[in-house]
Amino acid sequence: MGIIMKPMTKPMLKAGLLGLLSLALFQPTSYANNESNNVHQQIEQVADSLERKVIDWRRHIHQNPELGNREFETSKYIATHLRALGLEVKTEVAHTGVVAVLKGDKPGPVVALRADMDALPVKERVDLPFASKAVGEYMGKEVPVMHACGHDTHVAILMGVAELLAGMQSELPGTVKFIFQPAEEGPPPGEEGGAELMVKQGVLKNPDVDVVFGLHISAGTDVGKINIRKRGIMASSDDFKITINGKQAHGSTPWDSVDPIVTASQIVNSLQTIVSRHMPLTQQASVVTVGSIHGGVRSNIIPEKVEMLGTIRTLSEIDRTRIHEMVRKKATLIGQTMGAEVTVELPYSSAYPVTYNDPDLTDKMLPTLEAVAGAENVITIPPITGAEDFSFYAREVPGVFFFLGGKPKGLPASEAAPHHTPDFYIDESGLKLGVKALSRLAVDYLQAHSAESK
């Protein structure tokens, strides 16, 4: 990757100069390789020198987390940095998003790099000098706020990449668009947000993006490792709400009721057979989970209504459509047999497509990741049933999404606190690799494809 083939300006025509011809044929490639190697060495050196800054940025953002669509101070912090680099900066994209454009001095394609900014309503329990003590408002309640999924590291890494590439502007054959996105974890109920809204507002246009790259820190993967997969790497995610309306009665006379609790119980049991009895599990995973049931206030009153919330995860659009149909069918038919009215809202508040790594683009960029991390440290993984709204970008243009190791070496993976938990922890020594990886992906793609256009 990154080799610029320069045409010979003076072809050798005489057979007696075949030796010189052979030499001349290799000189342009050699020069291009040297040029590319110099750029790669520059990325290595600058990334090393930026490590302290990146860690400091991460700690500031970690100590000052904000919930989705409320990343006001975070976006100001990012925009100030990007403007200081001389980039074209646009704010208030999809509420609080920040988008910056770096135009190289040479013509070429457009590469987008994305980081998400939002935190979660989780109370931090890790003993750090920069631990979050922040609070915010979620669904009308005051809640603790923590970067419990590593989005603070994503922002800091991309801020570092922006500074690194801005210093190479004269050498860039194309344009880099930096996307700092709010509300990856989902916007507050009743609001639009996240990648879906950014795409809707034209974040991949003007200039039109050719490819998009993104990463996610992984608390369960060793520092220095990169995990990747062609095609579906993360699942689609659709939440659902099932409302069961029955008939209220005294608990001592259940025959007078249409019991929504018993109906809900039968629906939960039936939904669990969708995956176990209807899906081809030897081919790929899928998940149907009911995570919330609410109904009733007393032990001796059969309530009138029960509400259930759940999530569906699939790794293909075919499976996604099939499971949606079966959830609706099973829930409503069980309701009919029980005499209850059942309403299924699917999706209810969020719907993320499968996070899909374009196979051709992944193949082309894999040597870049291997060069940065070492081939032995780039690992092909099975698909993950977690979801990511990076999927909305990759649905519009070819994309590659990968996982960056953030677990201290030597710590057993079983002892690493999961994402979205109070004890979530990231080893900051892994951030530098993230800066190098995203920078090299952008530069190598620009170099390779500007060469193709010549």
C-alpha positions in Angstrom: 0.0 0.0 0.0 1.0 3.6 -0.5 3.3 3.0 -3.5 3.1 5.8 -6.1 4.1 4.6 -9.6 5.6 7.4 -11.6 5.7 7.0 -15.4 9.1 7.2 -17.2 9.6 10.5 -18.9 12.2 9.2 -21.4 11.7 5.6 -22.7 14.8 3.7 -23.7 14.4 2.5 -27.3 17.6 0.9 -28.1 18.1 -2.8 -27.4 21.7 -2.1 -26.4 20.4 -0.2 -23.4 18.4 -3.0 -21.9 20.5 -2.9 -18.7 19.8 0.8 -18.3 16.2 0.2 -19.1 15.9 -2.4 -16.3 17.5 0.0 -13.9 15.3 2.9 -14.9 12.2 0.8 -14.5 13.1 0.2 -10.9 14.1 3.7 -10.0 10.6 5.2 -9.8 9.2 2.4 -7.6 12.3 2.7 -5.4 11.8 6.4 -5.1 8.1 6.0 -4.3 8.9 3.4 -1.7 11.4 5.7 -0.1 8.9 8.5 -0.2 6.3 6.3 1.4 8.7 5.0 4.0 9.6 8.5 4.9 6.0 9.3 5.5 5.5 6.2 7.6 8.6 7.0 9.6 7.2 10.5 10.1 3.9 9.1 11.4 5.7 6.8 13.8 7.9 9.6 15.2 5.1 12.2 15.5 2.7 9.7 17.1 5.4 8.9 19.7 5.9 12.6 20.4 2.1 13.1 20.8 1.5 10.3 23.3 1.6 12.5 26.3 -0.8 15.0 24.8 -3.2 12.2 23.8 -3.2 10.8 27.3 -3.7 14.3 28.8 -6.7 14.9 26.5 -8.1 11.6 27.4 -7.9 12.3 31.1 -9.5 15.7 30.7 -12.4 14.2 28.8 -12.7 11.2 31.2 -12.9 13.6 34.1 -15.6 15.7 32.4 -18.0 13.2 30.7 -21.3 14.2 29.2 -24.3 12.1 28.1 -25.5 11.7 24.5 -26.7 14.8 22.7 -25.4 16.8 25.7 -21.7 16.8 24.9 -21.6 20.7 25.0 -18.2 21.2 26.7 -16.6 18.2 25.0 -17.5 19.5 21.6 -16.1 23.0 22.5 -12.9 21.3 23.7 -12.5 19.4 20.5 -13.4 22.4 18.2 -10.8 24.6 19.9 -8.1 22.1 19.3 -9.1 21.6 15.6 -9.3 25.3 14.9 -5.9 25.8 16.4 -4.6 23.3 13.8 -6.0 25.5 11.0 -8.7 23.0 9.9 -12.1 23.9 8.5 -14.4 23.2 11.5 -18.2 22.9 11.7 -20.0 22.5 15.0 -23.5 21.6 16.2 -23.8 18.8 13.7 -26.5 16.4 14.9 -26.8 18.6 18.0 -23.3 18.6 19.4 -21.2 16.9 16.8 -17.9 18.4 15.4 -16.7 17.9 11.9 -13.3 19.1 10.6 -11.8 19.0 7.1 -8.1 18.8 6.2 -7.4 19.4 2.6 -4.1 18.1 1.4 -2.0 20.1 -1.0 -2.3 17.4 -3.6 -5.5 16.1 -5.3 -7.0 12.8 -4.3 -9.9 11.0 -2.6 -11.7 11.8 0.7 -11.2 9.6 3.8 -13.4 10.0 6.9 -12.2 9.1 10.4 -14.8 8.8 13.2 -14.7 9.0 17.0 -17.8 9.0 19.3 -18.0 11.4 22.3 -20.8 10.4 24.7 -20.6 8.8 28.1 -23.0 6.6 30.1 -25.2 7.0 33.2 -22.7 4.9 35.3 -21.0 5.7 38.6 -17.2 5.3 38.4 -15.7 3.0 40.9 -12.1 2.9 39.6 -9.5 4.6 41.9 -8.0 7.1 39.5 -6.8 10.7 40.1 -8.9 11.7 37.1 -12.0 9.6 38.0 -15.3 11.1 37.0 -17.5 12.7 39.7 -19.8 14.2 37.2 -23.6 14.0 37.2 -26.1 14.6 34.5 -29.8 14.2 33.7 -31.2 11.2 32.1 -35.0 10.7 31.6 -35.7 13.4 34.1 -33.5 12.0 36.9 -30.1 13.0 38.1 -27.6 10.3 37.4 -23.8 9.8 37.7 -21.9 10.0 34.4 -18.8 8.0 33.4 -16.9 7.2 30.2 -17.6 3.5 30.8 -17.1 2.4 27.2 -13.9 4.2 26.2 -15.3 7.0 24.0 -12.9 9.4 25.8 -10.0 7.4 24.3 -11.6 7.5 20.9 -11.8 11.3 21.0 -8.3 11.7 22.3 -6.9 9.4 19.6 -8.7 11.2 16.8 -7.5 14.6 18.2 -4.0 13.2 18.0 -4.5 12.0 14.4 -5.8 15.4 13.4 -2.7 17.1 14.8 -0.4 14.5 13.2 -2.0 14.8 9.7 -2.3 18.6 9.9 1.5 18.6 10.1 1.7 16.6 6.9 -0.8 18.7 4.9 1.7 19.4 2.1 2.3 15.6 1.6 -1.4 14.5 1.6 -2.8 13.6 -1.8 -6.5 14.1 -0.9 -8.7 15.1 2.0 -9.3 13.8 5.5 -12.6 14.5 7.2 -12.6 14.1 11.0 -16.0 13.2 12.5 -16.6 13.6 16.2 -20.0 12.1 16.8 -22.4 12.5 19.7 -24.9 9.9 21.1 -23.4 6.6 19.9 -25.0 5.0 22.9 -28.4 6.3 21.6 -30.0 9.7 22.0 -32.4 10.4 24.9 -36.0 9.2 24.3 -37.8 11.4 21.9 -34.7 12.8 20.3 -32.8 12.0 17.1 -29.1 11.6 17.3 -25.9 9.7 16.7 -24.5 8.5 13.4 -27.9 8.1 11.8 -28.7 11.8 12.2 -25.2 12.9 11.2 -25.6 10.9 7.9 -29.1 12.4 7.5 -27.5 15.9 7.9 -24.9 15.2 5.2 -21.8 14.5 7.1 -20.5 12.2 4.3 -21.1 14.9 1.7 -19.3 18.2 0.7 -16.7 16.9 0.2 -18.1 13.4 -0.6 -16.5 10.7 1.4 -15.0 7.7 -0.4 -14.2 5.5 2.6 -14.6 5.7 6.4 -12.5 4.2 9.1 -13.2 3.8 12.8 -12.0 2.0 15.9 -13.2 1.0 19.4 -11.1 0.4 22.4 -11.4 -3.0 24.0 -11.0 -3.5 27.7 -10.7 -7.3 27.2 -8.0 -7.2 24.5 -4.2 -6.8 25.3 -2.6 -3.5 24.6 -0.8 -3.7 21.2 -3.4 -6.0 19.6 -5.9 -5.2 16.9 -9.0 -7.3 16.3 -10.7 -7.2 13.0 -13.1 -9.2 10.8 -14.3 -8.9 7.2 -18.1 -8.5 6.6 -20.3 -8.4 9.7 -18.1 -7.6 12.7 -20.9 -6.4 15.0 -24.5 -7.2 15.2 -27.6 -5.1 14.3 -29.5 -3.9 17.3 -33.2 -3.3 17.6 -35.0 -2.7 20.8 -38.7 -3.5 21.2 -41.5 -2.8 23.6 -44.4 -5.2 24.1 -47.5 -3.9 25.8 -50.0 -6.3 27.2 -53.5 -5.0 28.1 -55.6 -7.4 30.1 -58.4 -7.1 32.8 -57.7 -6.3 36.4 -59.0 -8.4 39.2 -58.4 -9.3 42.9 -55.6 -11.8 43.3 -57.9 -14.2 45.1 -60.2 -14.5 42.0 -57.9 -14.9 39.0 -60.7 -16.3 36.9 -62.2 -12.8 36.9 -59.1 -11.4 35.2 -57.3 -11.5 31.9 -53.9 -11.8 33.5 -51.2 -9.8 31.7 -48.5 -11.1 34.0 -49.1 -14.8 33.0 -49.4 -13.7 29.4 -46.1 -11.9 29.6 -44.5 -15.0 31.1 -45.7 -17.1 28.2 -44.4 -14.5 25.7 -41.0 -14.4 27.3 -40.7 -18.2 27.2 -41.8 -18.3 23.6 -39.4 -15.6 22.5 -36.5 -17.7 23.8 -37.4 -20.4 21.3 -36.9 -18.1 18.4 -33.1 -18.4 18.6 -32.9 -22.0 20.0 -35.5 -23.5 17.6 -35.7 -21.3 14.5 -32.3 -19.8 13.7 -29.3 -21.5 12.1 -26.9 -21.2 15.0 -24.2 -23.2 13.3 -23.9 -20.4 10.7 -24.1 -17.3 12.9 -25.3 -16.1 16.2 -28.5 -14.1 17.1 -30.0 -12.9 20.3 -33.4 -12.1 21.7 -33.3 -10.7 25.2 -36.1 -9.4 27.4 -34.4 -7.0 29.8 -37.3 -5.2 31.6 -40.8 -6.2 32.8 -43.1 -3.8 34.6 -46.6 -4.5 35.9 -48.6 -4.4 39.1 -48.1 -2.7 42.5 -49.4 -5.2 45.0 -49.2 -8.9 45.7 -53.0 -9.3 45.8 -54.0 -7.3 42.6 -53.7 -8.7 39.1 -52.9 -5.6 37.1 -54.5 -4.4 34.0 -51.3 -3.8 32.0 -47.7 -5.1 31.7 -44.9 -3.5 29.6 -41.8 -5.4 28.5 -38.6 -4.0 26.9 -36.0 -6.1 25.1 -33.3 -6.2 22.4 -32.7 -8.2 19.2 -29.2 -8.8 17.8 -28.4 -10.4 14.4 -25.5 -10.6 12.0 -27.4 -10.4 8.7 -30.4 -8.5 7.4 -32.1 -11.8 6.5 -31.9 -13.0 10.1 -33.0 -9.5 11.3 -36.1 -9.5 9.2 -37.0 -13.1 10.2 -36.7 -12.5 13.9 -38.7 -9.3 13.8 -41.5 -11.1 12.1 -41.4 -14.0 14.7 -41.4 -11.7 17.7 -44.5 -9.9 16.4 -46.2 -13.1 15.5 -45.5 -15.1 18.7 -46.4 -12.1 21.0 -49.7 -11.3 19.3 -50.8 -14.9 18.9 -50.1 -15.7 22.6 -52.1 -12.6 23.5 -55.0 -13.8 21.5 -55.0 -17.2 23.1 -55.1 -15.5 26.6 -57.7 -13.0 25.6 -55.3 -10.0 26.0 -54.5 -7.2 23.6 -50.8 -7.2 22.7 -49.0 -4.4 21.0 -45.5 -4.8 19.6 -43.4 -1.8 18.9 -40.3 -3.0 16.9 -38.0 -1.1 16.7 -39.1 0.9 19.7 -36.5 3.6 20.2 -33.3 2.6 18.3 -32.3 0.5 15.3 -28.7 0.0 14.3 -27.8 -2.0 11.1 -25.0 -4.7 11.1 -21.6 -3.1 11.4 -20.2 -4.3 8.1 -16.5 -4.2 7.0 -16.3 -4.0 3.3 -14.4 -7.2 2.2 -12.3 -5.6 -0.5 -11.4 -2.5 1.5 -10.5 -4.7 4.5 -8.2 -6.8 2.4 -6.5 -3.7 1.0 -6.0 -2.1 4.4 -5.0 -5.2 6.3 -1.3 -4.8 5.4 -1.4 -1.3 6.8 -2.7 -2.6 10.2 -0.1 -5.4 10.2 2.7 -3.0 9.4 1.7 -0.7 12.3 0.9 -3.4 15.0 2.9 -6.4 13.7 1.2 -9.1 11.7 1.1 -11.4 14.7 -0.8 -8.8 16.6 -3.6 -8.3 14.1 -6.2 -11.0 14.8 -9.3 -12.1 12.9 -12.1 -12.5 15.4 -15.6 -14.1 15.4 -18.5 -11.6 15.1 -19.6 -9.7 18.2 -23.3 -9.4 19.2 -22.7 -5.9 20.6 -23.7 -3.1 18.2 -22.2 0.1 16.9 -23.8 3.0 15.0 -20.7 3.3 12.9 -22.8 0.9 10.9 -24.8 3.9 9.5 -21.6 5.3 7.8 -20.5 1.9 6.5 -23.9 1.5 5.0 -23.4 4.5 2.8 -19.7 4.2 1.9 -17.2 1.3 2.2 -15.9 1.2 5.8 -13.5 -0.6 8.1 -14.0 -0.8 11.8 -11.6 -2.5 14.2 -10.9 -3.1 17.9 -7.9 -1.6 19.7 -6.4 -3.4 22.7 -6.8 -1.6 26.0 -6.2 -4.3 28.6 -3.0 -4.3 30.6 -0.7 -7.1 29.5 -0.6 -9.9 31.9 -4.1 -9.3 33.3 -6.3 -12.3 32.5 -9.2 -11.4 30.3 -11.6 -12.9 32.8 -10.5 -10.2 35.3 -10.9 -7.3 33.0 -14.0 -5.3 33.9 -16.5 -5.3 31.0 -17.6 -2.2 29.1 -20.6 -0.3 30.6 -19.6 -1.2 34.2 -18.4 0.9 37.1 -15.0 -0.8 37.1 -14.2 -0.3 33.4 -10.5 0.5 33.0 -8.2 1.2 30.0 -4.5 1.0 29.9 -3.5 4.3 28.2 -0.3 2.8 26.8 -2.5 1.4 24.0 -3.6 4.8 22.7 -0.5 5.5 20.7 -1.2 2.5 18.5 -4.6 3.9 17.8 -3.1 7.2 16.6 -0.7 5.3 14.3 -3.3 3.0 12.9 -5.8 5.6 12.0 -3.1 7.9 10.6 -1.6 5.2 8.5 -5.0 4.0 7.2 -5.8 7.5 6.0 -2.4 8.2 4.4 -2.0 4.8 2.8 -5.5 4.9 1.3 -4.9 8.4 0.0 -1.5 7.5 -1.5 -2.7 4.3 -3.1 -5.8 5.7 -4.7 -4.3 9.0 -5.8 -1.7 6.9 -7.6 -4.5 4.9 -9.3 -6.1 8.1 -10.6 -2.9 9.2 -12.3 
